Amino acid sequence: MKGSVELRITDHVILRASIRTTPAGLIGAATLLAAILVPVMWDRRR
């Protein structure tokens, strides 16, 4: 899977980023994000 983004700030400043990943990488990133965000959400409910 591929993705890219281009951010134009002015005519002279352009930021470009691209990424290539596998489905296993997406699952790993989602698991890592959930491991970080779930405890934060639980802590804010108190």
Steps between C-alpha positions, in 0.01 A plus 500: 500500500624845414398845615629850444416855600615839379463814712552835329564780748611765251616496141851423620432262791362156418506205739465154349473169682441150373471164672487138398378234739370146524175387661700354790659840556158665513379249757814555707461879488133475599587270792773737620269801474225319690748397772585867548156658468281257698672569837492874428124486436443294817699753704296795366167339596584520871 
